[in-house]
């Protein structure tokens, strides 16, 4: 069985391959010319008698010499073929995940096998085969990945969404496709849009397997995160007041922010959007918002979908699957902290900048900085992008975890400039 890679390579141009073939051809021509010269030299310098006496000897020697030359040429050609195969492999971006390992799921092997293009080499891209798109870190979790791919073809998928999310959080993203039927959940009592935006979601409309809580009442009694305290209570809690009623200077009203948009606001992307309330408020204003989610301790994706909104199941380390300059605005909630790896936040910020159109708005909503040093680092990073500051508020709050520690919060609305 062949091997498949999970790492993007540096690529090699067709000129290098042409050079290798040219080298092999030049070697062949050189030895052919050399042989011809040796025969000619012998013919003009030797006497008829010498030729007769030594013809057999020289013929044998020449045959031996030619045989060695041919062997050398064949070795050079074989070496060139191996180098070209390696170049093609690197150009496709693949190192190796050993598919011959024991106990590896057959479905994983099938999915990862390269597929030859039906019409041969593609003249535009130079590729000869299509390779499955799988995260490079899957190679570090191959046993768990094999477990994820162990199922009956055309049968029901295992109840293993938590395994899939664990792989995603380990960097195994995107996941391989599967040939099984996901568990079907009857969606009963769903209201039509836009009534669905603020109607409670029934407990039976989501999958609770792998979660500690088995009801939304249980979830609302817990603090899920800084931005999700009672966030599944759409009637009795603060959730239905967010973005339309401010509880402090760091909380901006949605209409005030929309008024800052130049050229209109039509589509947006919400990162770390909790239970989807920001997208709901935007939907009320005829603005389409996609909310990135993970089901951390709660069926967040299903909850957002039940409200008639668009959840996108991916981690913050995933390159956003959108083309450049797509969105009119990007909203980022408080859960953006990337630990002690500032370059991780840089990668994220550059990807946000990529998908945001010129003149678009970047709304940083209650970003928590553990201390003033982290706040300075964040401000320094933001200023590198030369965004125009339309709103900018720095505030302090006592740590809600009860430690009494003062935390710094930054809220800002920034406008992306036009760059040459």
C-alpha positions as a LaTeX table, in Angstrom:
\begin{tabular}{lrrr}
\hline
Residue & $x$ (\AA) & $y$ (\AA) & $z$ (\AA) \\
\hline
Unk1 & 0.00 & 0.00 & 0.00 \\
Unk2 & 1.29 & 3.45 & $-0.84$ \\
Unk3 & 1.77 & 6.27 & 1.60 \\
Unk4 & $-0.01$ & 9.59 & 1.90 \\
Unk5 & 1.25 & 12.90 & 3.35 \\
Unk6 & $-0.40$ & 15.34 & 5.57 \\
Unk7 & 1.89 & 18.31 & 5.24 \\
Unk8 & 2.03 & 21.06 & 2.67 \\
Unk9 & 5.31 & 21.06 & 0.76 \\
Unk10 & 7.25 & 23.78 & $-0.96$ \\
Unk11 & 6.48 & 22.74 & $-4.57$ \\
Unk12 & 8.83 & 22.33 & $-7.56$ \\
Unk13 & 8.49 & 23.89 & $-10.98$ \\
Unk14 & 8.26 & 21.99 & $-14.22$ \\
Unk15 & 11.56 & 23.62 & $-15.26$ \\
Unk16 & 13.42 & 21.52 & $-12.72$ \\
Unk17 & 11.88 & 18.33 & $-14.07$ \\
Unk18 & 12.69 & 19.36 & $-17.63$ \\
Unk19 & 16.27 & 20.01 & $-16.56$ \\
Unk20 & 16.56 & 16.49 & $-15.15$ \\
Unk21 & 15.28 & 14.86 & $-18.32$ \\
Unk22 & 17.57 & 17.12 & $-20.36$ \\
Unk23 & 20.50 & 16.01 & $-18.22$ \\
Unk24 & 19.77 & 12.33 & $-18.91$ \\
Unk25 & 19.48 & 13.01 & $-22.66$ \\
Unk26 & 22.75 & 15.00 & $-22.69$ \\
Unk27 & 24.57 & 12.13 & $-20.98$ \\
Unk28 & 23.29 & 9.71 & $-23.64$ \\
Unk29 & 24.42 & 12.02 & $-26.47$ \\
Unk30 & 27.85 & 12.49 & $-24.89$ \\
Unk31 & 28.63 & 8.77 & $-24.63$ \\
Unk32 & 27.32 & 8.10 & $-28.14$ \\
Unk33 & 29.60 & 10.84 & $-29.52$ \\
Unk34 & 32.56 & 9.52 & $-27.53$ \\
Unk35 & 32.07 & 6.00 & $-28.91$ \\
Unk36 & 31.89 & 7.33 & $-32.49$ \\
Unk37 & 35.13 & 9.29 & $-32.06$ \\
Unk38 & 36.95 & 6.24 & $-30.67$ \\
Unk39 & 35.90 & 4.09 & $-33.65$ \\
Unk40 & 36.93 & 6.83 & $-36.13$ \\
Unk41 & 40.29 & 7.31 & $-34.44$ \\
Unk42 & 40.97 & 3.62 & $-34.60$ \\
Unk43 & 39.99 & 3.41 & $-38.28$ \\
Unk44 & 42.33 & 6.21 & $-39.44$ \\
Unk45 & 45.42 & 5.40 & $-37.35$ \\
Unk46 & 45.72 & 1.63 & $-37.59$ \\
Unk47 & 47.10 & $-0.44$ & $-40.50$ \\
Unk48 & 44.97 & $-3.03$ & $-42.36$ \\
Unk49 & 46.92 & $-5.83$ & $-40.70$ \\
Unk50 & 46.59 & $-4.29$ & $-37.30$ \\
Unk51 & 42.91 & $-3.84$ & $-37.92$ \\
Unk52 & 42.55 & $-7.47$ & $-38.84$ \\
Unk53 & 44.60 & $-8.72$ & $-35.90$ \\
Unk54 & 43.03 & $-6.50$ & $-33.33$ \\
Unk55 & 39.51 & $-6.08$ & $-34.68$ \\
Unk56 & 38.05 & $-8.82$ & $-32.56$ \\
Unk57 & 39.88 & $-7.57$ & $-29.47$ \\
Unk58 & 38.77 & $-3.96$ & $-29.95$ \\
Unk59 & 35.26 & $-5.02$ & $-30.83$ \\
Unk60 & 35.00 & $-6.92$ & $-27.58$ \\
Unk61 & 36.46 & $-3.99$ & $-25.68$ \\
Unk62 & 34.12 & $-1.54$ & $-27.39$ \\
Unk63 & 31.11 & $-3.74$ & $-26.72$ \\
Unk64 & 32.16 & $-3.91$ & $-23.09$ \\
Unk65 & 32.65 & $-0.13$ & $-23.00$ \\
Unk66 & 29.29 & 0.50 & $-24.66$ \\
Unk67 & 27.64 & $-1.93$ & $-22.23$ \\
Unk68 & 29.08 & 0.01 & $-19.30$ \\
Unk69 & 27.94 & 3.29 & $-20.85$ \\
Unk70 & 24.44 & 1.95 & $-21.39$ \\
Unk71 & 24.32 & 0.67 & $-17.80$ \\
Unk72 & 25.44 & 4.09 & $-16.57$ \\
Unk73 & 22.78 & 5.80 & $-18.69$ \\
Unk74 & 20.09 & 3.44 & $-17.40$ \\
Unk75 & 21.16 & 4.11 & $-13.82$ \\
Unk76 & 21.01 & 7.86 & $-14.50$ \\
Unk77 & 17.54 & 7.53 & $-16.00$ \\
Unk78 & 16.36 & 5.40 & $-13.06$ \\
Unk79 & 17.79 & 7.96 & $-10.63$ \\
Unk80 & 16.05 & 10.77 & $-12.53$ \\
Unk81 & 12.74 & 8.92 & $-12.38$ \\
Unk82 & 13.06 & 8.52 & $-8.61$ \\
Unk83 & 13.93 & 12.19 & $-8.21$ \\
Unk84 & 10.96 & 13.20 & $-10.36$ \\
Unk85 & 8.65 & 10.97 & $-8.34$ \\
Unk86 & 9.92 & 12.63 & $-5.18$ \\
Unk87 & 9.44 & 16.08 & $-6.74$ \\
Unk88 & 5.86 & 15.23 & $-7.72$ \\
Unk89 & 5.21 & 14.04 & $-4.19$ \\
Unk90 & 6.62 & 17.24 & $-2.72$ \\
Unk91 & 4.73 & 19.37 & $-5.23$ \\
Unk92 & 1.49 & 17.75 & $-4.14$ \\
Unk93 & 2.46 & 18.67 & $-0.59$ \\
Unk94 & 2.69 & 15.22 & 0.88 \\
Unk95 & 4.95 & 13.58 & 3.38 \\
Unk96 & 3.90 & 10.19 & 4.56 \\
Unk97 & 1.33 & 8.65 & 6.82 \\
Unk98 & 2.01 & 4.93 & 6.77 \\
Unk99 & $-1.17$ & 3.23 & 5.60 \\
Unk100 & 0.38 & $-0.20$ & 6.08 \\
Unk101 & 0.14 & 0.13 & 9.86 \\
Unk102 & $-1.78$ & $-2.72$ & 11.50 \\
Unk103 & $-5.33$ & $-2.18$ & 12.75 \\
Unk104 & $-5.82$ & 0.90 & 10.57 \\
Unk105 & $-9.45$ & 1.29 & 9.44 \\
Unk106 & $-9.92$ & 0.29 & 5.80 \\
Unk107 & $-12.17$ & 3.31 & 5.24 \\
Unk108 & $-9.31$ & 5.60 & 6.23 \\
Unk109 & $-6.99$ & 3.86 & 3.76 \\
Unk110 & $-9.57$ & 4.17 & 0.99 \\
Unk111 & $-10.24$ & 7.83 & 1.66 \\
Unk112 & $-6.57$ & 8.77 & 1.78 \\
Unk113 & $-5.56$ & 6.97 & $-1.40$ \\
Unk114 & $-4.73$ & 9.43 & $-4.22$ \\
Unk115 & $-7.16$ & 9.45 & $-7.17$ \\
Unk116 & $-5.67$ & 9.59 & $-10.66$ \\
Unk117 & $-7.16$ & 12.30 & $-12.86$ \\
Unk118 & $-9.34$ & 10.65 & $-15.54$ \\
Unk119 & $-7.77$ & 12.69 & $-18.35$ \\
Unk120 & $-4.19$ & 12.43 & $-17.12$ \\
Unk121 & $-2.04$ & 15.41 & $-16.20$ \\
Unk122 & $-3.87$ & 18.71 & $-15.80$ \\
Unk123 & $-2.22$ & 21.33 & $-18.03$ \\
Unk124 & $-3.15$ & 24.27 & $-15.78$ \\
Unk125 & $-2.03$ & 22.95 & $-12.39$ \\
Unk126 & 0.46 & 20.26 & $-13.41$ \\
Unk127 & $-1.10$ & 17.70 & $-11.04$ \\
Unk128 & $-1.71$ & 14.12 & $-12.07$ \\
Unk129 & $-3.84$ & 13.02 & $-9.11$ \\
Unk130 & $-6.20$ & 14.37 & $-6.48$ \\
Unk131 & $-5.32$ & 13.82 & $-2.84$ \\
Unk132 & $-7.72$ & 13.85 & 0.09 \\
Unk133 & $-7.79$ & 17.05 & 2.12 \\
Unk134 & $-6.93$ & 16.10 & 5.71 \\
Unk135 & $-5.27$ & 18.14 & 8.46 \\
Unk136 & $-1.51$ & 17.59 & 8.82 \\
Unk137 & $-1.80$ & 16.99 & 12.58 \\
Unk138 & $-3.92$ & 13.90 & 11.93 \\
Unk139 & $-0.66$ & 11.98 & 11.68 \\
Unk140 & $-0.14$ & 12.63 & 15.42 \\
Unk141 & $-3.58$ & 11.21 & 16.25 \\
Unk142 & $-3.74$ & 8.40 & 13.72 \\
Unk143 & $-5.12$ & 5.87 & 16.23 \\
Unk144 & $-7.96$ & 8.20 & 17.17 \\
Unk145 & $-8.48$ & 9.03 & 13.50 \\
Unk146 & $-8.68$ & 5.32 & 12.68 \\
Unk147 & $-11.27$ & 4.92 & 15.43 \\
Unk148 & $-13.28$ & 7.76 & 13.87 \\
Unk149 & $-13.13$ & 5.99 & 10.49 \\
Unk150 & $-14.12$ & 2.55 & 11.85 \\
Unk151 & $-17.78$ & 2.12 & 10.87 \\
Unk152 & $-20.05$ & 0.05 & 8.67 \\
Unk153 & $-20.28$ & 1.43 & 5.14 \\
Unk154 & $-23.84$ & 2.61 & 4.36 \\
Unk155 & $-24.79$ & 1.91 & 7.96 \\
Unk156 & $-25.43$ & 4.32 & 10.84 \\
Unk157 & $-22.47$ & 6.43 & 11.93 \\
Unk158 & $-21.22$ & 5.78 & 15.46 \\
Unk159 & $-22.43$ & 8.28 & 18.07 \\
Unk160 & $-18.97$ & 9.84 & 18.18 \\
Unk161 & $-19.25$ & 13.58 & 17.52 \\
Unk162 & $-17.08$ & 14.08 & 20.63 \\
Unk163 & $-14.31$ & 12.04 & 18.94 \\
Unk164 & $-14.57$ & 14.28 & 15.88 \\
Unk165 & $-14.32$ & 17.42 & 18.01 \\
Unk166 & $-11.35$ & 16.01 & 19.93 \\
Unk167 & $-9.56$ & 15.45 & 16.62 \\
Unk168 & $-10.37$ & 18.99 & 15.51 \\
Unk169 & $-9.00$ & 20.45 & 18.74 \\
Unk170 & $-5.81$ & 18.43 & 18.19 \\
Unk171 & $-5.35$ & 20.09 & 14.81 \\
Unk172 & $-6.75$ & 17.21 & 12.73 \\
Unk173 & $-8.81$ & 19.55 & 10.60 \\
Unk174 & $-10.43$ & 19.14 & 8.15 \\
Unk175 & $-11.61$ & 15.64 & 9.01 \\
Unk176 & $-11.98$ & 12.93 & 6.37 \\
Unk177 & $-15.40$ & 12.33 & 4.87 \\
Unk178 & $-17.30$ & 9.20 & 5.88 \\
Unk179 & $-19.69$ & 6.84 & 4.11 \\
Unk180 & $-22.23$ & 6.38 & 6.88 \\
Unk181 & $-25.52$ & 7.99 & 7.92 \\
Unk182 & $-25.34$ & 10.49 & 10.76 \\
Unk183 & $-27.80$ & 10.07 & 13.60 \\
Unk184 & $-31.14$ & 11.60 & 12.68 \\
Unk185 & $-32.87$ & 13.74 & 15.29 \\
Unk186 & $-36.56$ & 14.63 & 14.73 \\
Unk187 & $-36.82$ & 18.40 & 14.95 \\
Unk188 & $-40.19$ & 18.83 & 16.57 \\
Unk189 & $-41.76$ & 22.12 & 17.52 \\
Unk190 & $-39.49$ & 24.31 & 15.41 \\
Unk191 & $-40.99$ & 27.73 & 14.71 \\
Unk192 & $-40.81$ & 29.52 & 11.36 \\
Unk193 & $-38.32$ & 32.30 & 10.81 \\
Unk194 & $-38.10$ & 34.98 & 12.24 \\
Unk195 & $-40.21$ & 33.78 & 15.20 \\
Unk196 & $-37.58$ & 31.08 & 15.73 \\
Unk197 & $-34.96$ & 33.68 & 16.69 \\
Unk198 & $-36.30$ & 34.12 & 20.22 \\
Unk199 & $-38.32$ & 30.97 & 20.88 \\
Unk200 & $-36.90$ & 28.46 & 23.39 \\
Unk201 & $-35.32$ & 25.41 & 21.76 \\
Unk202 & $-36.70$ & 22.09 & 22.97 \\
Unk203 & $-34.37$ & 19.63 & 24.66 \\
Unk204 & $-35.37$ & 16.90 & 22.19 \\
Unk205 & $-34.13$ & 18.88 & 19.20 \\
Unk206 & $-30.44$ & 18.28 & 19.96 \\
Unk207 & $-28.05$ & 15.43 & 20.73 \\
Unk208 & $-26.93$ & 15.29 & 24.36 \\
Unk209 & $-24.57$ & 12.32 & 24.14 \\
Unk210 & $-21.10$ & 13.01 & 25.47 \\
Unk211 & $-22.30$ & 16.03 & 27.49 \\
Unk212 & $-22.65$ & 16.38 & 31.24 \\
Unk213 & $-25.90$ & 18.34 & 30.99 \\
Unk214 & $-28.91$ & 16.74 & 29.34 \\
Unk215 & $-31.14$ & 19.82 & 29.18 \\
Unk216 & $-30.94$ & 23.55 & 28.47 \\
Unk217 & $-32.14$ & 24.24 & 32.01 \\
Unk218 & $-29.01$ & 22.51 & 33.27 \\
Unk219 & $-26.81$ & 24.55 & 30.90 \\
Unk220 & $-28.40$ & 27.85 & 31.96 \\
Unk221 & $-27.54$ & 27.08 & 35.58 \\
Unk222 & $-23.85$ & 26.91 & 34.68 \\
Unk223 & $-21.32$ & 29.47 & 33.57 \\
Unk224 & $-20.16$ & 28.15 & 30.22 \\
Unk225 & $-17.69$ & 30.95 & 29.48 \\
Unk226 & $-17.29$ & 34.71 & 29.89 \\
Unk227 & $-19.66$ & 35.30 & 26.98 \\
Unk228 & $-22.12$ & 32.53 & 27.76 \\
Unk229 & $-23.74$ & 32.93 & 31.14 \\
Unk230 & $-27.35$ & 31.79 & 30.78 \\
Unk231 & $-26.92$ & 32.21 & 27.04 \\
Unk232 & $-29.41$ & 29.44 & 26.21 \\
Unk233 & $-32.23$ & 31.23 & 28.04 \\
Unk234 & $-33.83$ & 33.29 & 25.28 \\
Unk235 & $-36.77$ & 34.51 & 27.38 \\
Unk236 & $-35.96$ & 35.15 & 31.03 \\
Unk237 & $-32.27$ & 36.06 & 31.01 \\
Unk238 & $-30.10$ & 38.87 & 29.65 \\
Unk239 & $-29.63$ & 37.16 & 26.30 \\
Unk240 & $-32.60$ & 38.91 & 24.68 \\
Unk241 & $-31.21$ & 42.31 & 25.72 \\
Unk242 & $-27.68$ & 41.88 & 24.38 \\
Unk243 & $-26.60$ & 44.40 & 21.74 \\
Unk244 & $-29.76$ & 46.50 & 22.21 \\
Unk245 & $-29.30$ & 47.41 & 25.88 \\
Unk246 & $-25.90$ & 48.28 & 27.28 \\
Unk247 & $-24.71$ & 47.30 & 30.76 \\
Unk248 & $-21.50$ & 49.30 & 30.55 \\
Unk249 & $-19.25$ & 51.42 & 28.38 \\
Unk250 & $-17.60$ & 48.36 & 26.83 \\
Unk251 & $-20.90$ & 47.10 & 25.40 \\
Unk252 & $-21.76$ & 48.78 & 22.10 \\
Unk253 & $-25.27$ & 48.93 & 20.70 \\
Unk254 & $-25.69$ & 47.14 & 17.41 \\
Unk255 & $-27.46$ & 50.01 & 15.63 \\
Unk256 & $-24.68$ & 52.43 & 16.59 \\
Unk257 & $-22.09$ & 50.12 & 15.07 \\
Unk258 & $-24.06$ & 49.48 & 11.89 \\
Unk259 & $-24.35$ & 53.21 & 11.34 \\
Unk260 & $-20.55$ & 53.36 & 11.05 \\
Unk261 & $-20.42$ & 51.00 & 8.08 \\
Unk262 & $-19.55$ & 52.57 & 4.74 \\
Unk263 & $-21.18$ & 51.11 & 1.64 \\
Unk264 & $-23.76$ & 49.20 & 3.66 \\
Unk265 & $-23.55$ & 46.10 & 5.83 \\
Unk266 & $-25.02$ & 42.95 & 4.27 \\
Unk267 & $-23.01$ & 39.88 & 5.35 \\
Unk268 & $-20.79$ & 39.23 & 8.34 \\
Unk269 & $-18.83$ & 36.62 & 10.23 \\
Unk270 & $-19.14$ & 36.11 & 14.00 \\
Unk271 & $-16.20$ & 34.42 & 15.75 \\
Unk272 & $-16.95$ & 32.88 & 19.13 \\
Unk273 & $-20.62$ & 33.80 & 18.89 \\
Unk274 & $-21.97$ & 31.87 & 21.87 \\
Unk275 & $-25.56$ & 30.76 & 21.28 \\
Unk276 & $-25.98$ & 32.89 & 18.14 \\
Unk277 & $-27.62$ & 36.00 & 19.63 \\
Unk278 & $-25.41$ & 38.40 & 17.68 \\
Unk279 & $-26.44$ & 36.68 & 14.44 \\
Unk280 & $-30.08$ & 36.85 & 15.57 \\
Unk281 & $-29.89$ & 40.60 & 16.11 \\
Unk282 & $-28.31$ & 41.02 & 12.71 \\
Unk283 & $-30.98$ & 38.83 & 11.09 \\
Unk284 & $-33.61$ & 41.19 & 12.46 \\
Unk285 & $-31.83$ & 43.91 & 10.46 \\
Unk286 & $-31.70$ & 41.81 & 7.27 \\
Unk287 & $-27.99$ & 41.12 & 7.63 \\
Unk288 & $-26.73$ & 37.55 & 7.08 \\
Unk289 & $-24.21$ & 36.33 & 9.66 \\
Unk290 & $-22.26$ & 33.07 & 9.82 \\
Unk291 & $-21.31$ & 32.03 & 13.36 \\
Unk292 & $-18.21$ & 29.90 & 13.98 \\
Unk293 & $-18.84$ & 27.31 & 16.68 \\
Unk294 & $-17.55$ & 24.32 & 18.57 \\
Unk295 & $-19.73$ & 22.22 & 20.86 \\
Unk296 & $-17.74$ & 22.92 & 24.03 \\
Unk297 & $-19.85$ & 21.41 & 26.86 \\
Unk298 & $-23.07$ & 22.22 & 24.99 \\
Unk299 & $-24.89$ & 21.45 & 21.69 \\
Unk300 & $-24.15$ & 24.96 & 20.42 \\
Unk301 & $-24.23$ & 24.24 & 16.68 \\
Unk302 & $-27.66$ & 22.59 & 16.87 \\
Unk303 & $-29.00$ & 25.36 & 19.10 \\
Unk304 & $-27.94$ & 28.06 & 16.64 \\
Unk305 & $-29.41$ & 26.10 & 13.72 \\
Unk306 & $-32.70$ & 25.64 & 15.60 \\
Unk307 & $-32.94$ & 29.43 & 15.80 \\
Unk308 & $-32.82$ & 29.56 & 12.00 \\
Unk309 & $-29.22$ & 30.77 & 11.90 \\
Unk310 & $-26.03$ & 29.52 & 10.22 \\
Unk311 & $-23.44$ & 27.74 & 12.42 \\
Unk312 & $-20.01$ & 26.83 & 11.02 \\
Unk313 & $-18.32$ & 24.01 & 12.95 \\
Unk314 & $-14.58$ & 24.77 & 13.00 \\
Unk315 & $-11.80$ & 25.82 & 15.34 \\
Unk316 & $-9.95$ & 29.13 & 15.45 \\
Unk317 & $-6.86$ & 27.40 & 14.04 \\
Unk318 & $-8.70$ & 26.53 & 10.83 \\
Unk319 & $-8.06$ & 28.88 & 7.90 \\
Unk320 & $-11.43$ & 30.48 & 7.30 \\
Unk321 & $-13.07$ & 28.79 & 4.27 \\
Unk322 & $-13.98$ & 32.07 & 2.60 \\
Unk323 & $-12.48$ & 33.97 & $-0.29$ \\
Unk324 & $-10.59$ & 37.24 & 0.20 \\
Unk325 & $-12.48$ & 40.51 & 0.83 \\
Unk326 & $-15.81$ & 38.70 & 1.33 \\
Unk327 & $-17.40$ & 40.14 & 4.47 \\
Unk328 & $-18.70$ & 43.60 & 5.30 \\
Unk329 & $-17.80$ & 43.09 & 8.94 \\
Unk330 & $-16.26$ & 40.59 & 11.35 \\
Unk331 & $-17.43$ & 40.42 & 14.96 \\
Unk332 & $-15.13$ & 38.83 & 17.55 \\
Unk333 & $-16.42$ & 38.12 & 21.04 \\
Unk334 & $-14.37$ & 37.89 & 24.22 \\
Unk335 & $-13.04$ & 34.37 & 23.74 \\
Unk336 & $-10.12$ & 35.33 & 21.51 \\
Unk337 & $-7.25$ & 34.93 & 23.98 \\
Unk338 & $-4.55$ & 32.66 & 22.49 \\
Unk339 & $-2.49$ & 31.93 & 25.61 \\
Unk340 & 1.26 & 32.53 & 25.64 \\
Unk341 & 1.66 & 32.23 & 21.88 \\
Unk342 & 1.31 & 35.75 & 20.44 \\
Unk343 & 2.06 & 34.54 & 16.91 \\
Unk344 & $-1.12$ & 32.44 & 17.04 \\
Unk345 & $-3.12$ & 35.63 & 17.47 \\
Unk346 & $-1.17$ & 37.20 & 14.61 \\
Unk347 & $-2.13$ & 34.36 & 12.27 \\
Unk348 & $-5.76$ & 34.77 & 13.29 \\
Unk349 & $-5.71$ & 38.54 & 12.82 \\
Unk350 & $-4.20$ & 38.27 & 9.35 \\
Unk351 & $-6.88$ & 35.76 & 8.35 \\
Unk352 & $-9.59$ & 38.09 & 9.67 \\
Unk353 & $-8.05$ & 40.90 & 7.67 \\
Unk354 & $-7.99$ & 38.68 & 4.57 \\
Unk355 & $-11.72$ & 37.91 & 4.57 \\
Unk356 & $-12.77$ & 41.48 & 5.49 \\
Unk357 & $-13.34$ & 43.84 & 2.57 \\
Unk358 & $-11.72$ & 47.26 & 2.37 \\
Unk359 & $-13.92$ & 49.69 & 4.28 \\
Unk360 & $-15.39$ & 46.80 & 6.27 \\
Unk361 & $-15.75$ & 46.84 & 10.05 \\
Unk362 & $-13.85$ & 44.78 & 12.60 \\
Unk363 & $-15.79$ & 44.73 & 15.88 \\
Unk364 & $-13.70$ & 43.56 & 18.81 \\
Unk365 & $-16.27$ & 42.95 & 21.53 \\
Unk366 & $-15.12$ & 42.84 & 25.16 \\
Unk367 & $-11.75$ & 41.28 & 24.51 \\
Unk368 & $-10.30$ & 40.23 & 27.87 \\
Unk369 & $-6.65$ & 41.05 & 28.50 \\
Unk370 & $-5.36$ & 39.32 & 31.65 \\
Unk371 & $-3.04$ & 42.25 & 32.38 \\
Unk372 & $-1.75$ & 45.55 & 30.99 \\
Unk373 & 1.16 & 43.84 & 29.27 \\
Unk374 & $-1.21$ & 41.67 & 27.23 \\
Unk375 & $-3.30$ & 44.74 & 26.50 \\
Unk376 & $-0.24$ & 46.57 & 25.17 \\
Unk377 & 0.68 & 43.57 & 23.00 \\
Unk378 & $-2.83$ & 43.44 & 21.54 \\
Unk379 & $-2.93$ & 47.18 & 20.84 \\
Unk380 & 0.49 & 47.00 & 19.19 \\
Unk381 & $-0.72$ & 44.15 & 16.98 \\
Unk382 & $-3.91$ & 45.99 & 15.97 \\
Unk383 & $-2.00$ & 49.15 & 15.10 \\
Unk384 & 0.16 & 47.20 & 12.65 \\
Unk385 & $-2.92$ & 46.81 & 10.45 \\
Unk386 & $-3.45$ & 50.60 & 10.30 \\
Unk387 & $-7.21$ & 50.30 & 10.81 \\
Unk388 & $-9.16$ & 53.48 & 11.45 \\
Unk389 & $-10.44$ & 53.62 & 15.05 \\
Unk390 & $-14.16$ & 54.42 & 14.93 \\
Unk391 & $-14.89$ & 53.37 & 18.53 \\
Unk392 & $-12.31$ & 52.50 & 21.19 \\
Unk393 & $-13.01$ & 51.81 & 24.88 \\
Unk394 & $-10.75$ & 50.23 & 27.49 \\
Unk395 & $-12.37$ & 49.21 & 30.77 \\
Unk396 & $-11.67$ & 47.16 & 33.85 \\
Unk397 & $-13.73$ & 44.49 & 35.59 \\
Unk398 & $-13.25$ & 42.28 & 38.61 \\
Unk399 & $-12.57$ & 38.70 & 37.58 \\
Unk400 & $-15.97$ & 37.01 & 37.51 \\
Unk401 & $-14.38$ & 33.75 & 38.70 \\
Unk402 & $-14.23$ & 35.27 & 42.19 \\
Unk403 & $-10.47$ & 35.74 & 42.50 \\
Unk404 & $-10.83$ & 39.50 & 42.99 \\
Unk405 & $-8.26$ & 40.11 & 40.26 \\
Unk406 & $-8.80$ & 43.11 & 37.99 \\
Unk407 & $-9.01$ & 42.26 & 34.29 \\
Unk408 & $-8.68$ & 44.68 & 31.38 \\
Unk409 & $-11.28$ & 44.64 & 28.60 \\
Unk410 & $-10.97$ & 46.22 & 25.17 \\
Unk411 & $-13.93$ & 46.97 & 22.91 \\
Unk412 & $-13.36$ & 48.59 & 19.54 \\
Unk413 & $-14.86$ & 49.13 & 16.12 \\
Unk414 & $-12.16$ & 49.44 & 13.48 \\
Unk415 & $-12.39$ & 50.09 & 9.74 \\
Unk416 & $-10.12$ & 48.27 & 7.31 \\
Unk417 & $-8.18$ & 50.65 & 5.04 \\
Unk418 & $-7.78$ & 50.41 & 1.27 \\
Unk419 & $-4.28$ & 49.08 & 0.59 \\
Unk420 & $-2.39$ & 49.38 & $-2.68$ \\
\hline
\end{tabular}
